Amino acid sequence: MTMTGQRTHTIDRGVAEGRELRRLLENGPFADALRAAIRARGLGLDRIRYRLRGRGCSVSLATLSHWQSGRCRPERPESLLVLKNLEEVLGVPSDSLSRLLGPPRPSRSPRGRAARCTVPGESLVMQRGRETRT
């Protein structure tokens, strides 16, 4: 295949991926849309985590992996704040991923490591599953 043919194939694939991402951002499900947005951005989870940390958000690689695989989804206020920043890092429209979450599921006892994000002038501290503002 010629150099031109390879470039055309790459462009065609990129256009198709862009259409698929737009479709998923409109209709979901959340995990598929997140996975497509990550793939389209071309960043690994480690790099995404690093960029989120630069915005004051702390989230584990396991959490990001679980969100994109559909094993769990962001629901706590601090996780939703991380998601808002994640949308910016991935370059997708504001609220395009968060609106795919639908209504919150019934609460259950907290498990695992919480995603945390700081907001200027306010800090969030998790104490045994309860959130306190300082």
Secondary structure as UniProt FT lines:
FT   HELIX           3..27
FT   HELIX           30..41
FT   HELIX           45..54
FT   TURN            55..56
FT   STRAND          57..58
FT   HELIX           61..69
FT   HELIX           77..90
FT   TURN            94..97
FT   HELIX           98..101
FT   STRAND          116..117
FT   TURN            120..121
FT   STRAND          124..127
FT   TURN            128..129
FT   STRAND          130..133
//
